[in-house]
Amino acid sequence: MTQAIDQRRYDIDWLRTLAFFVLILYHLAMYYVADWGWHIKSTEQSVWLQNLMVLTNPWRMSLLFFISAMAMSLVMRRHKFSALNLVKLRSKRLLIPLVFSMLVVVPPQLFYELKQFYGFTEGYVVFMQEYLDINTQLVPQKQSPIGLLTWNHLWFLPYLWCYSMLLLLIYLPLEKLSNAMSKNKIPPWCAFIILLLGTAMSWLFLSDKFPTTHGLLDDWFNHARYFWVFILGFMLPRVSHLWQRLVDCRRAMLILALIGYAWLLMDRHGWLNVGEELDKLWLIQFAHSILISFNHWAWILALVGYAGRYLQFTNKFLSYANRAILPWYILHQTAIVVFAGYLSAWDIPVWFEVLLLISSTFLGCFLGYELVRRNRLLKLLFGVK
C-alpha cells in the first residue's frame, strides 16, 4: 500500500460505496425485523434478523463518518483547499440537499407512518399542509420545535457538516499532532488503546444519560463517539505507517472482529449474564464498555485494512457510484417506505414481497439518480458534483 498522498485512494471510494449499500440493506431489513420500531412495519416479522443486523449495527454509521473524514483529509492534502472554500463546498454538498429533502423527499415516510400507526386517514395534500405548518396540532408526539418537519434517515448530513466545521477549527493542532505521530512512529498497539479508550469512555459515561435521538442538539452520546471517530479518520491518512499496519494486520483484525461479534451475540442472548448485582459494579461496566469498543473498532479497522489490500483500483461501476451514492442515500429510505406501503396491500408470499421490495427500491434509486444527473437544478438539490 505504497501510494502517494496526492493520488486518489480508490479503496476509500469502494468502502464508501459498500458502506452505503450495507446501509440500504439494513433499512430494508428494518421493515421485517421483529421488536425494533421503524416508520412502518410488515405483518411478517423475523426475530432471527436481529442476530444478523447486530453484526453491522455497532459500527456501520461510525464507518461512514470514519471514511468521510479520511476522504476529507486526503482532499485537503491533494487540493490545498482554503477553510472558506471547504465551508462553501461542504455546505453546498450537504446543507442544500438536506433542506430540499426535508421538504420534498422525506415527507412520504412520515405520511405512511401516520397512516399505519396513528390512524391518519386524510390524503397526501392535507398531510403536506400539516407537515409544512410549524404550528400544526397533528400528532403532537411526533413534533419537534419545528413541528413535523424532520430529516429522518438524513441525520447523517447535518452531523457530518457540523463535524467538518468543528474539524476546521482544530485543524492546525490535529495537523501538528499527526505529524508528530508520524515522525515518532507511534506504535500501533498504543494507537489502538487510545482509540479504544476514547470510545469506551463515551459509552460508559454518556450512553445511559443521553439515549440516541438523532436530533443534533441533544444527542451527546452519539456526538462523543462519532466525532471521536471522525477525528481519528481524519488523522489516519496523515500517519501513513499506521495505515500500512492496518493492511498488514487485516486478518488478525478480522479474527478479532468475529470474536467481538460472537461475544455480542452471547451477551444479547444472556449467555454471559453475571447477575443484576454484579452488573451494577463499575468494573463490570467498564469491562463491558471496553468489549463494545473492541467490537466496534475491530470491524472498522479490518474493513479499512482489507480495502487497502484488495480495492486499489477503479472501474466504470466505481466512477458511476461515486457520483450516484449521495442521491441514492437520499432516496433509498423513502423508496423503501413507499414501495413497502404499496406492497403491503397485496396478498403475496413474504419471500416474493422481499424480492419485489429489494428490486423496486434499487430500481427506484437508479431511476431517480438517472433523472437527477440530467438536470442541473436537481444536481444542485441532490448534492451531485
Short mmCIF file of the C-alpha atoms (twelve columns), coordinates in Angstrom:
data_MODEL
# 
_entry.id   MODEL 
# 
loop_
_atom_site.group_PDB 
_atom_site.id 
_atom_site.type_symbol 
_atom_site.label_atom_id 
_atom_site.label_alt_id 
_atom_site.label_comp_id 
_atom_site.label_asym_id 
_atom_site.label_seq_id 
_atom_site.Cartn_x 
_atom_site.Cartn_y 
_atom_site.Cartn_z 
_atom_site.pdbx_PDB_model_num 
ATOM 1   C CA . MET A 1   0.000   0.000   0.000   1 
ATOM 2   C CA . THR A 2   2.661   2.467   -1.020  1 
ATOM 3   C CA . GLN A 3   0.561   5.208   -2.521  1 
ATOM 4   C CA . ALA A 4   1.410   8.900   -2.589  1 
ATOM 5   C CA . ILE A 5   -0.777  11.287  -0.631  1 
ATOM 6   C CA . ASP A 6   -1.590  13.311  -3.771  1 
ATOM 7   C CA . GLN A 7   -3.087  10.299  -5.544  1 
ATOM 8   C CA . ARG A 8   -6.737  9.351   -5.305  1 
ATOM 9   C CA . ARG A 9   -7.438  6.489   -2.888  1 
ATOM 10  C CA . TYR A 10  -9.834  4.161   -4.666  1 
ATOM 11  C CA . ASP A 11  -10.060 1.907   -1.629  1 
ATOM 12  C CA . ILE A 12  -11.803 4.750   0.238   1 
ATOM 13  C CA . ASP A 13  -14.206 5.206   -2.678  1 
ATOM 14  C CA . TRP A 14  -15.009 1.487   -2.601  1 
ATOM 15  C CA . LEU A 15  -15.501 1.494   1.153   1 
ATOM 16  C CA . ARG A 16  -17.875 4.453   0.963   1 
ATOM 17  C CA . THR A 17  -19.907 2.779   -1.777  1 
ATOM 18  C CA . LEU A 18  -20.081 -0.557  0.024   1 
ATOM 19  C CA . ALA A 19  -20.935 1.101   3.347   1 
ATOM 20  C CA . PHE A 20  -23.904 2.899   1.827   1 
ATOM 21  C CA . PHE A 21  -25.143 -0.300  0.197   1 
ATOM 22  C CA . VAL A 22  -24.970 -2.020  3.592   1 
ATOM 23  C CA . LEU A 23  -26.999 0.879   4.985   1 
ATOM 24  C CA . ILE A 24  -29.673 0.430   2.314   1 
ATOM 25  C CA . LEU A 25  -29.934 -3.295  3.029   1 
ATOM 26  C CA . TYR A 26  -30.096 -2.570  6.767   1 
ATOM 27  C CA . HIS A 27  -33.057 -0.238  6.286   1 
ATOM 28  C CA . LEU A 28  -34.761 -2.813  4.075   1 
ATOM 29  C CA . ALA A 29  -34.391 -5.306  6.913   1 
ATOM 30  C CA . MET A 30  -35.844 -2.808  9.410   1 
ATOM 31  C CA . TYR A 31  -39.222 -3.288  7.745   1 
ATOM 32  C CA . TYR A 32  -39.184 -7.001  8.620   1 
ATOM 33  C CA . VAL A 33  -37.186 -7.295  11.854  1 
ATOM 34  C CA . ALA A 34  -39.217 -8.056  14.986  1 
ATOM 35  C CA . ASP A 35  -39.344 -5.846  18.107  1 
ATOM 36  C CA . TRP A 36  -37.426 -2.919  16.610  1 
ATOM 37  C CA . GLY A 37  -39.593 0.100   15.850  1 
ATOM 38  C CA . TRP A 38  -39.461 1.782   12.454  1 
ATOM 39  C CA . HIS A 39  -41.582 4.088   10.278  1 
ATOM 40  C CA . ILE A 40  -43.717 1.212   9.014   1 
ATOM 41  C CA . LYS A 41  -43.595 -2.499  9.776   1 
ATOM 42  C CA . SER A 42  -44.517 -5.646  7.899   1 
ATOM 43  C CA . THR A 43  -47.051 -8.043  9.391   1 
ATOM 44  C CA . GLU A 44  -44.434 -10.744 8.714   1 
ATOM 45  C CA . GLN A 45  -41.604 -10.087 11.172  1 
ATOM 46  C CA . SER A 46  -38.488 -12.099 11.958  1 
ATOM 47  C CA . VAL A 47  -36.570 -12.392 15.217  1 
ATOM 48  C CA . TRP A 48  -33.537 -14.090 13.644  1 
ATOM 49  C CA . LEU A 49  -32.903 -10.955 11.570  1 
ATOM 50  C CA . GLN A 50  -31.798 -9.243  14.776  1 
ATOM 51  C CA . ASN A 51  -28.810 -11.568 15.056  1 
ATOM 52  C CA . LEU A 52  -27.759 -10.680 11.520  1 
ATOM 53  C CA . MET A 53  -28.357 -6.946  11.872  1 
ATOM 54  C CA . VAL A 54  -26.368 -6.570  15.101  1 
ATOM 55  C CA . LEU A 55  -23.332 -7.588  13.053  1 
ATOM 56  C CA . THR A 56  -23.258 -4.098  11.486  1 
ATOM 57  C CA . ASN A 57  -25.365 -2.138  13.973  1 
ATOM 58  C CA . PRO A 58  -22.478 -1.166  16.303  1 
ATOM 59  C CA . TRP A 59  -20.199 0.204   13.573  1 
ATOM 60  C CA . ARG A 60  -21.968 0.883   10.253  1 
ATOM 61  C CA . MET A 61  -22.541 4.625   10.866  1 
ATOM 62  C CA . SER A 62  -19.141 5.028   12.518  1 
ATOM 63  C CA . LEU A 63  -17.584 3.560   9.387   1 
ATOM 64  C CA . LEU A 64  -19.313 6.219   7.271   1 
ATOM 65  C CA . PHE A 65  -18.009 9.018   9.488   1 
ATOM 66  C CA . PHE A 66  -14.543 7.439   9.505   1 
ATOM 67  C CA . ILE A 67  -14.455 7.162   5.706   1 
ATOM 68  C CA . SER A 68  -15.844 10.674  5.233   1 
ATOM 69  C CA . ALA A 69  -13.103 12.091  7.452   1 
ATOM 70  C CA . MET A 70  -10.406 10.111  5.626   1 
ATOM 71  C CA . ALA A 71  -11.683 11.409  2.288   1 
ATOM 72  C CA . MET A 72  -11.769 14.982  3.627   1 
ATOM 73  C CA . SER A 73  -8.197  14.648  4.894   1 
ATOM 74  C CA . LEU A 74  -6.951  13.349  1.552   1 
ATOM 75  C CA . VAL A 75  -8.789  16.044  -0.420  1 
ATOM 76  C CA . MET A 76  -7.348  18.806  1.781   1 
ATOM 77  C CA . ARG A 77  -3.845  17.438  1.214   1 
ATOM 78  C CA . ARG A 78  -4.318  16.919  -2.503  1 
ATOM 79  C CA . HIS A 79  -6.075  20.157  -3.491  1 
ATOM 80  C CA . LYS A 80  -4.910  22.581  -0.768  1 
ATOM 81  C CA . PHE A 81  -8.419  23.940  -0.198  1 
ATOM 82  C CA . SER A 82  -8.750  27.014  1.968   1 
ATOM 83  C CA . ALA A 83  -11.022 26.807  5.003   1 
ATOM 84  C CA . LEU A 84  -13.542 29.135  3.335   1 
ATOM 85  C CA . ASN A 85  -13.662 27.027  0.181   1 
ATOM 86  C CA . LEU A 86  -14.209 23.884  2.253   1 
ATOM 87  C CA . VAL A 87  -17.071 25.555  4.145   1 
ATOM 88  C CA . LYS A 88  -18.686 26.504  0.828   1 
ATOM 89  C CA . LEU A 89  -18.135 23.040  -0.653  1 
ATOM 90  C CA . ARG A 90  -19.471 21.168  2.405   1 
ATOM 91  C CA . SER A 91  -22.477 23.469  2.688   1 
ATOM 92  C CA . LYS A 92  -23.347 23.072  -0.973  1 
ATOM 93  C CA . ARG A 93  -22.965 19.295  -0.878  1 
ATOM 94  C CA . LEU A 94  -24.694 18.690  2.473   1 
ATOM 95  C CA . LEU A 95  -26.988 21.515  3.574   1 
ATOM 96  C CA . ILE A 96  -28.772 22.219  0.280   1 
ATOM 97  C CA . PRO A 97  -29.707 18.524  -0.208  1 
ATOM 98  C CA . LEU A 98  -30.732 18.332  3.470   1 
ATOM 99  C CA . VAL A 99  -33.166 21.262  3.293   1 
ATOM 100 C CA . PHE A 100 -34.588 20.142  -0.054  1 
ATOM 101 C CA . SER A 101 -35.025 16.567  1.143   1 
ATOM 102 C CA . MET A 102 -36.745 17.608  4.377   1 
ATOM 103 C CA . LEU A 103 -39.306 19.476  2.270   1 
ATOM 104 C CA . VAL A 104 -39.721 17.033  -0.617  1 
ATOM 105 C CA . VAL A 105 -38.085 13.613  -0.227  1 
ATOM 106 C CA . VAL A 106 -38.601 12.735  3.447   1 
ATOM 107 C CA . PRO A 107 -42.330 13.606  3.975   1 
ATOM 108 C CA . PRO A 108 -43.724 10.384  2.413   1 
ATOM 109 C CA . GLN A 109 -42.007 8.405   5.180   1 
ATOM 110 C CA . LEU A 110 -43.955 10.242  7.867   1 
ATOM 111 C CA . PHE A 111 -47.151 10.087  5.807   1 
ATOM 112 C CA . TYR A 112 -47.095 6.270   5.695   1 
ATOM 113 C CA . GLU A 113 -46.050 6.108   9.347   1 
ATOM 114 C CA . LEU A 114 -49.046 8.203   10.398  1 
ATOM 115 C CA . LYS A 115 -51.366 6.054   8.293   1 
ATOM 116 C CA . GLN A 116 -50.147 2.801   9.850   1 
ATOM 117 C CA . PHE A 117 -49.600 3.764   13.486  1 
ATOM 118 C CA . TYR A 118 -51.610 6.924   14.177  1 
ATOM 119 C CA . GLY A 119 -54.855 6.410   12.284  1 
ATOM 120 C CA . PHE A 120 -54.317 9.237   9.804   1 
ATOM 121 C CA . THR A 121 -56.887 8.895   7.011   1 
ATOM 122 C CA . GLU A 122 -56.508 12.106  5.013   1 
ATOM 123 C CA . GLY A 123 -54.751 12.353  1.665   1 
ATOM 124 C CA . TYR A 124 -51.214 13.450  0.947   1 
ATOM 125 C CA . VAL A 125 -52.141 17.067  0.128   1 
ATOM 126 C CA . VAL A 126 -53.775 17.530  3.529   1 
ATOM 127 C CA . PHE A 127 -50.803 15.835  5.179   1 
ATOM 128 C CA . MET A 128 -48.330 18.202  3.479   1 
ATOM 129 C CA . GLN A 129 -50.305 21.224  4.624   1 
ATOM 130 C CA . GLU A 130 -49.913 19.986  8.201   1 
ATOM 131 C CA . TYR A 131 -46.303 18.953  7.654   1 
ATOM 132 C CA . LEU A 132 -45.263 22.416  6.458   1 
ATOM 133 C CA . ASP A 133 -47.209 24.205  9.207   1 
ATOM 134 C CA . ILE A 134 -44.843 24.689  12.163  1 
ATOM 135 C CA . ASN A 135 -47.878 25.329  14.400  1 
ATOM 136 C CA . THR A 136 -49.705 22.161  13.377  1 
ATOM 137 C CA . GLN A 137 -51.642 20.227  16.014  1 
ATOM 138 C CA . LEU A 138 -51.355 16.913  14.160  1 
ATOM 139 C CA . VAL A 139 -49.723 14.108  16.174  1 
ATOM 140 C CA . PRO A 140 -48.012 16.209  18.899  1 
ATOM 141 C CA . GLN A 141 -45.845 13.234  19.978  1 
ATOM 142 C CA . LYS A 142 -44.089 13.307  16.607  1 
ATOM 143 C CA . GLN A 143 -43.312 17.009  16.717  1 
ATOM 144 C CA . SER A 144 -40.148 18.961  17.461  1 
ATOM 145 C CA . PRO A 145 -39.660 22.740  17.843  1 
ATOM 146 C CA . ILE A 146 -40.146 22.967  14.046  1 
ATOM 147 C CA . GLY A 147 -43.361 20.966  14.004  1 
ATOM 148 C CA . LEU A 148 -43.487 17.776  11.978  1 
ATOM 149 C CA . LEU A 149 -40.524 18.737  9.787   1 
ATOM 150 C CA . THR A 150 -37.890 16.032  10.093  1 
ATOM 151 C CA . TRP A 151 -34.722 14.761  8.459   1 
ATOM 152 C CA . ASN A 152 -35.308 11.101  9.459   1 
ATOM 153 C CA . HIS A 153 -32.554 8.956   7.913   1 
ATOM 154 C CA . LEU A 154 -30.696 12.040  6.655   1 
ATOM 155 C CA . TRP A 155 -29.444 12.943  10.145  1 
ATOM 156 C CA . PHE A 156 -26.006 11.906  8.891   1 
ATOM 157 C CA . LEU A 157 -25.829 15.045  6.709   1 
ATOM 158 C CA . PRO A 158 -26.162 17.734  9.426   1 
ATOM 159 C CA . TYR A 159 -23.890 15.752  11.736  1 
ATOM 160 C CA . LEU A 160 -21.253 15.467  9.016   1 
ATOM 161 C CA . TRP A 161 -21.497 19.183  8.261   1 
ATOM 162 C CA . CYS A 162 -21.105 20.142  11.931  1 
ATOM 163 C CA . TYR A 163 -18.173 17.779  12.439  1 
ATOM 164 C CA . SER A 164 -16.478 19.167  9.333   1 
ATOM 165 C CA . MET A 165 -16.845 22.722  10.615  1 
ATOM 166 C CA . LEU A 166 -15.510 21.766  14.056  1 
ATOM 167 C CA . LEU A 167 -12.585 19.947  12.487  1 
ATOM 168 C CA . LEU A 168 -11.622 23.061  10.517  1 
ATOM 169 C CA . LEU A 169 -11.425 24.957  13.818  1 
ATOM 170 C CA . ILE A 170 -8.948  22.458  15.261  1 
ATOM 171 C CA . TYR A 171 -7.168  21.648  12.010  1 
ATOM 172 C CA . LEU A 172 -3.777  23.096  12.946  1 
ATOM 173 C CA . PRO A 173 -3.435  21.214  16.264  1 
ATOM 174 C CA . LEU A 174 -4.532  17.996  14.560  1 
ATOM 175 C CA . GLU A 175 -2.016  18.572  11.778  1 
ATOM 176 C CA . LYS A 176 0.800   19.074  14.292  1 
ATOM 177 C CA . LEU A 177 -0.272  16.026  16.288  1 
ATOM 178 C CA . SER A 178 -0.458  13.879  13.141  1 
ATOM 179 C CA . ASN A 179 2.999   14.999  12.041  1 
ATOM 180 C CA . ALA A 180 4.423   14.218  15.470  1 
ATOM 181 C CA . MET A 181 2.819   10.759  15.486  1 
ATOM 182 C CA . SER A 182 4.172   10.068  12.014  1 
ATOM 183 C CA . LYS A 183 7.648   11.382  12.789  1 
ATOM 184 C CA . ASN A 184 7.952   9.462   16.055  1 
ATOM 185 C CA . LYS A 185 6.372   6.291   14.619  1 
ATOM 186 C CA . ILE A 186 3.778   5.825   17.343  1 
ATOM 187 C CA . PRO A 187 3.374   2.061   17.961  1 
ATOM 188 C CA . PRO A 188 0.157   0.587   16.505  1 
ATOM 189 C CA . TRP A 189 -0.770  -1.029  19.825  1 
ATOM 190 C CA . CYS A 190 -0.569  2.357   21.527  1 
ATOM 191 C CA . ALA A 191 -2.812  3.964   18.886  1 
ATOM 192 C CA . PHE A 192 -5.309  1.093   19.237  1 
ATOM 193 C CA . ILE A 193 -5.508  1.528   23.018  1 
ATOM 194 C CA . ILE A 194 -6.113  5.279   22.609  1 
ATOM 195 C CA . LEU A 195 -8.983  4.873   20.155  1 
ATOM 196 C CA . LEU A 196 -10.418 2.016   22.232  1 
ATOM 197 C CA . LEU A 197 -10.432 4.012   25.465  1 
ATOM 198 C CA . GLY A 198 -11.962 7.083   23.811  1 
ATOM 199 C CA . THR A 199 -14.948 5.092   22.560  1 
ATOM 200 C CA . ALA A 200 -15.261 3.133   25.808  1 
ATOM 201 C CA . MET A 201 -15.407 6.311   27.903  1 
ATOM 202 C CA . SER A 202 -18.195 7.796   25.795  1 
ATOM 203 C CA . TRP A 203 -20.226 4.597   26.156  1 
ATOM 204 C CA . LEU A 204 -19.541 4.285   29.882  1 
ATOM 205 C CA . PHE A 205 -20.423 7.848   30.880  1 
ATOM 206 C CA . LEU A 206 -22.887 9.048   28.230  1 
ATOM 207 C CA . SER A 207 -24.869 6.168   26.700  1 
ATOM 208 C CA . ASP A 208 -27.409 5.884   29.551  1 
ATOM 209 C CA . LYS A 209 -27.725 9.624   30.164  1 
ATOM 210 C CA . PHE A 210 -28.159 10.579  26.518  1 
ATOM 211 C CA . PRO A 211 -30.065 7.935   24.532  1 
ATOM 212 C CA . THR A 212 -29.909 8.219   20.755  1 
ATOM 213 C CA . THR A 213 -32.228 10.873  19.297  1 
ATOM 214 C CA . HIS A 214 -30.515 11.963  16.043  1 
ATOM 215 C CA . GLY A 215 -31.805 15.403  16.965  1 
ATOM 216 C CA . LEU A 216 -28.355 17.078  16.835  1 
ATOM 217 C CA . LEU A 217 -28.815 19.344  19.862  1 
ATOM 218 C CA . ASP A 218 -29.448 16.631  22.468  1 
ATOM 219 C CA . ASP A 219 -27.585 13.636  21.043  1 
ATOM 220 C CA . TRP A 220 -24.429 13.877  23.141  1 
ATOM 221 C CA . PHE A 221 -23.532 10.208  23.329  1 
ATOM 222 C CA . ASN A 222 -23.585 9.913   19.559  1 
ATOM 223 C CA . HIS A 223 -21.603 13.139  19.210  1 
ATOM 224 C CA . ALA A 224 -18.956 11.818  21.588  1 
ATOM 225 C CA . ARG A 225 -18.425 8.587   19.693  1 
ATOM 226 C CA . TYR A 226 -18.958 9.838   16.111  1 
ATOM 227 C CA . PHE A 227 -16.828 12.971  16.424  1 
ATOM 228 C CA . TRP A 228 -14.090 10.858  18.010  1 
ATOM 229 C CA . VAL A 229 -14.303 8.504   15.035  1 
ATOM 230 C CA . PHE A 230 -14.297 11.483  12.675  1 
ATOM 231 C CA . ILE A 231 -11.123 12.954  14.195  1 
ATOM 232 C CA . LEU A 232 -9.299  9.615   14.034  1 
ATOM 233 C CA . GLY A 233 -10.427 9.066   10.443  1 
ATOM 234 C CA . PHE A 234 -9.051  12.491  9.535   1 
ATOM 235 C CA . MET A 235 -5.692  11.737  11.150  1 
ATOM 236 C CA . LEU A 236 -5.116  8.242   9.753   1 
ATOM 237 C CA . PRO A 237 -4.039  9.261   6.197   1 
ATOM 238 C CA . ARG A 238 -1.507  11.624  7.786   1 
ATOM 239 C CA . VAL A 239 0.083   8.844   9.851   1 
ATOM 240 C CA . SER A 240 0.903   6.554   6.942   1 
ATOM 241 C CA . HIS A 241 2.739   3.849   8.888   1 
ATOM 242 C CA . LEU A 242 -0.415  3.125   10.914  1 
ATOM 243 C CA . TRP A 243 -2.485  2.816   7.739   1 
ATOM 244 C CA . GLN A 244 0.051   0.372   6.327   1 
ATOM 245 C CA . ARG A 245 -0.052  -1.649  9.548   1 
ATOM 246 C CA . LEU A 246 -3.831  -1.970  9.207   1 
ATOM 247 C CA . VAL A 247 -3.318  -3.562  5.812   1 
ATOM 248 C CA . ASP A 248 -0.659  -5.880  7.174   1 
ATOM 249 C CA . CYS A 249 -2.791  -6.875  10.199  1 
ATOM 250 C CA . ARG A 250 -6.110  -7.181  8.374   1 
ATOM 251 C CA . ARG A 251 -6.502  -10.927 9.029   1 
ATOM 252 C CA . ALA A 252 -5.845  -10.534 12.734  1 
ATOM 253 C CA . MET A 253 -8.328  -7.648  12.867  1 
ATOM 254 C CA . LEU A 254 -10.961 -9.755  11.114  1 
ATOM 255 C CA . ILE A 255 -10.474 -12.591 13.606  1 
ATOM 256 C CA . LEU A 256 -10.806 -10.119 16.482  1 
ATOM 257 C CA . ALA A 257 -13.919 -8.657  14.852  1 
ATOM 258 C CA . LEU A 258 -15.548 -12.097 14.548  1 
ATOM 259 C CA . ILE A 259 -14.714 -12.802 18.199  1 
ATOM 260 C CA . GLY A 260 -16.320 -9.476  19.103  1 
ATOM 261 C CA . TYR A 261 -19.452 -10.361 17.141  1 
ATOM 262 C CA . ALA A 262 -19.651 -13.771 18.859  1 
ATOM 263 C CA . TRP A 263 -19.339 -12.078 22.251  1 
ATOM 264 C CA . LEU A 264 -22.062 -9.593  21.290  1 
ATOM 265 C CA . LEU A 265 -24.455 -12.397 20.328  1 
ATOM 266 C CA . MET A 266 -23.778 -14.311 23.537  1 
ATOM 267 C CA . ASP A 267 -24.330 -11.173 25.581  1 
ATOM 268 C CA . ARG A 268 -27.596 -10.384 23.784  1 
ATOM 269 C CA . HIS A 269 -28.934 -13.870 24.457  1 
ATOM 270 C CA . GLY A 270 -27.992 -13.760 28.135  1 
ATOM 271 C CA . TRP A 271 -25.293 -16.414 27.964  1 
ATOM 272 C CA . LEU A 272 -22.847 -14.111 29.775  1 
ATOM 273 C CA . ASN A 273 -25.228 -12.935 32.485  1 
ATOM 274 C CA . VAL A 274 -23.279 -12.173 35.675  1 
ATOM 275 C CA . GLY A 275 -26.303 -11.259 37.763  1 
ATOM 276 C CA . GLU A 276 -28.012 -7.946  38.436  1 
ATOM 277 C CA . GLU A 277 -25.867 -7.007  41.431  1 
ATOM 278 C CA . LEU A 278 -22.528 -7.705  39.734  1 
ATOM 279 C CA . ASP A 279 -23.702 -5.993  36.569  1 
ATOM 280 C CA . LYS A 280 -24.017 -2.721  38.513  1 
ATOM 281 C CA . LEU A 281 -20.367 -2.770  39.563  1 
ATOM 282 C CA . TRP A 282 -18.249 -0.086  37.878  1 
ATOM 283 C CA . LEU A 283 -15.534 -2.604  36.985  1 
ATOM 284 C CA . ILE A 284 -18.055 -4.825  35.163  1 
ATOM 285 C CA . GLN A 285 -19.496 -1.838  33.330  1 
ATOM 286 C CA . PHE A 286 -16.010 -0.683  32.355  1 
ATOM 287 C CA . ALA A 287 -15.139 -4.149  31.028  1 
ATOM 288 C CA . HIS A 288 -18.401 -4.167  29.073  1 
ATOM 289 C CA . SER A 289 -17.595 -0.759  27.556  1 
ATOM 290 C CA . ILE A 290 -14.135 -1.987  26.512  1 
ATOM 291 C CA . LEU A 291 -15.626 -5.054  24.821  1 
ATOM 292 C CA . ILE A 292 -18.214 -2.946  22.986  1 
ATOM 293 C CA . SER A 293 -15.473 -0.582  21.787  1 
ATOM 294 C CA . PHE A 294 -13.287 -3.547  20.856  1 
ATOM 295 C CA . ASN A 295 -16.002 -4.987  18.594  1 
ATOM 296 C CA . HIS A 296 -16.735 -1.531  17.151  1 
ATOM 297 C CA . TRP A 297 -13.139 -0.753  16.152  1 
ATOM 298 C CA . ALA A 298 -12.089 -4.245  15.103  1 
ATOM 299 C CA . TRP A 299 -14.669 -4.244  12.317  1 
ATOM 300 C CA . ILE A 300 -13.831 -0.728  11.123  1 
ATOM 301 C CA . LEU A 301 -10.078 -1.373  11.061  1 
ATOM 302 C CA . ALA A 302 -10.477 -4.799  9.448   1 
ATOM 303 C CA . LEU A 303 -12.567 -3.317  6.634   1 
ATOM 304 C CA . VAL A 304 -10.104 -0.458  6.096   1 
ATOM 305 C CA . GLY A 305 -7.258  -2.971  6.012   1 
ATOM 306 C CA . TYR A 306 -8.909  -5.304  3.508   1 
ATOM 307 C CA . ALA A 307 -9.937  -2.391  1.303   1 
ATOM 308 C CA . GLY A 308 -6.364  -1.098  1.330   1 
ATOM 309 C CA . ARG A 309 -5.118  -4.509  0.198   1 
ATOM 310 C CA . TYR A 310 -7.678  -5.536  -2.417  1 
ATOM 311 C CA . LEU A 311 -9.561  -2.440  -3.625  1 
ATOM 312 C CA . GLN A 312 -6.801  -0.251  -5.004  1 
ATOM 313 C CA . PHE A 313 -8.381  0.031   -8.460  1 
ATOM 314 C CA . THR A 314 -11.196 1.763   -10.242 1 
ATOM 315 C CA . ASN A 315 -13.669 0.823   -12.952 1 
ATOM 316 C CA . LYS A 316 -16.818 2.181   -14.585 1 
ATOM 317 C CA . PHE A 317 -19.030 0.981   -11.739 1 
ATOM 318 C CA . LEU A 318 -16.986 2.846   -9.106  1 
ATOM 319 C CA . SER A 319 -16.895 6.010   -11.204 1 
ATOM 320 C CA . TYR A 320 -20.671 5.831   -11.522 1 
ATOM 321 C CA . ALA A 321 -21.173 5.012   -7.827  1 
ATOM 322 C CA . ASN A 322 -19.007 7.937   -6.675  1 
ATOM 323 C CA . ARG A 323 -21.435 10.321  -8.342  1 
ATOM 324 C CA . ALA A 324 -24.613 8.405   -7.558  1 
ATOM 325 C CA . ILE A 325 -24.119 7.432   -3.923  1 
ATOM 326 C CA . LEU A 326 -25.424 10.634  -2.293  1 
ATOM 327 C CA . PRO A 327 -28.669 10.721  -4.328  1 
ATOM 328 C CA . TRP A 328 -29.113 7.007   -3.635  1 
ATOM 329 C CA . TYR A 329 -28.668 7.654   0.077   1 
ATOM 330 C CA . ILE A 330 -31.196 10.496  -0.010  1 
ATOM 331 C CA . LEU A 331 -33.783 8.493   -1.948  1 
ATOM 332 C CA . HIS A 332 -33.457 4.967   -0.593  1 
ATOM 333 C CA . GLN A 333 -35.469 5.080   2.647   1 
ATOM 334 C CA . THR A 334 -38.369 6.946   1.095   1 
ATOM 335 C CA . ALA A 335 -38.352 4.389   -1.723  1 
ATOM 336 C CA . ILE A 336 -38.434 1.539   0.807   1 
ATOM 337 C CA . VAL A 337 -41.317 3.038   2.787   1 
ATOM 338 C CA . VAL A 338 -43.407 3.942   -0.265  1 
ATOM 339 C CA . PHE A 339 -42.932 0.593   -2.017  1 
ATOM 340 C CA . ALA A 340 -43.452 -1.347  1.214   1 
ATOM 341 C CA . GLY A 341 -46.641 0.585   1.910   1 
ATOM 342 C CA . TYR A 342 -47.876 -0.232  -1.589  1 
ATOM 343 C CA . LEU A 343 -46.873 -3.913  -1.484  1 
ATOM 344 C CA . SER A 344 -48.454 -4.438  1.945   1 
ATOM 345 C CA . ALA A 345 -51.884 -4.262  0.315   1 
ATOM 346 C CA . TRP A 346 -51.051 -7.262  -1.871  1 
ATOM 347 C CA . ASP A 347 -51.731 -10.777 -0.683  1 
ATOM 348 C CA . ILE A 348 -48.431 -12.294 -1.791  1 
ATOM 349 C CA . PRO A 349 -45.944 -14.644 -0.071  1 
ATOM 350 C CA . VAL A 350 -43.438 -12.817 2.087   1 
ATOM 351 C CA . TRP A 351 -40.418 -14.206 0.223   1 
ATOM 352 C CA . PHE A 352 -41.795 -12.781 -3.021  1 
ATOM 353 C CA . GLU A 353 -42.593 -9.471  -1.334  1 
ATOM 354 C CA . VAL A 354 -38.992 -9.247  -0.098  1 
ATOM 355 C CA . LEU A 355 -37.670 -9.770  -3.622  1 
ATOM 356 C CA . LEU A 356 -40.074 -7.175  -5.014  1 
ATOM 357 C CA . LEU A 357 -39.195 -4.662  -2.304  1 
ATOM 358 C CA . ILE A 358 -35.453 -5.045  -2.797  1 
ATOM 359 C CA . SER A 359 -35.643 -4.836  -6.582  1 
ATOM 360 C CA . SER A 360 -38.107 -1.923  -6.604  1 
ATOM 361 C CA . THR A 361 -36.017 0.026   -4.090  1 
ATOM 362 C CA . PHE A 362 -32.812 -0.351  -6.084  1 
ATOM 363 C CA . LEU A 363 -34.627 0.348   -9.356  1 
ATOM 364 C CA . GLY A 364 -36.251 3.427   -7.854  1 
ATOM 365 C CA . CYS A 365 -32.896 4.760   -6.657  1 
ATOM 366 C CA . PHE A 366 -31.318 4.037   -10.031 1 
ATOM 367 C CA . LEU A 367 -34.061 5.795   -11.997 1 
ATOM 368 C CA . GLY A 368 -34.098 8.654   -9.510  1 
ATOM 369 C CA . TYR A 369 -30.395 9.282   -9.963  1 
ATOM 370 C CA . GLU A 370 -30.657 8.985   -13.733 1 
ATOM 371 C CA . LEU A 371 -33.249 11.767  -13.618 1 
ATOM 372 C CA . VAL A 372 -31.164 13.864  -11.226 1 
ATOM 373 C CA . ARG A 373 -27.951 13.710  -13.221 1 
ATOM 374 C CA . ARG A 374 -29.680 15.002  -16.343 1 
ATOM 375 C CA . ASN A 375 -30.968 18.214  -14.737 1 
ATOM 376 C CA . ARG A 376 -28.716 20.994  -13.432 1 
ATOM 377 C CA . LEU A 377 -31.166 22.138  -10.753 1 
ATOM 378 C CA . LEU A 378 -31.722 18.605  -9.465  1 
ATOM 379 C CA . LYS A 379 -27.946 18.018  -9.381  1 
ATOM 380 C CA . LEU A 380 -27.621 21.031  -7.076  1 
ATOM 381 C CA . LEU A 381 -30.538 19.881  -4.875  1 
ATOM 382 C CA . PHE A 382 -29.131 16.361  -4.525  1 
ATOM 383 C CA . GLY A 383 -25.520 17.366  -3.966  1 
ATOM 384 C CA . VAL A 384 -24.180 15.917  -7.225  1 
ATOM 385 C CA . LYS A 385 -20.843 17.344  -8.323  1 
# 
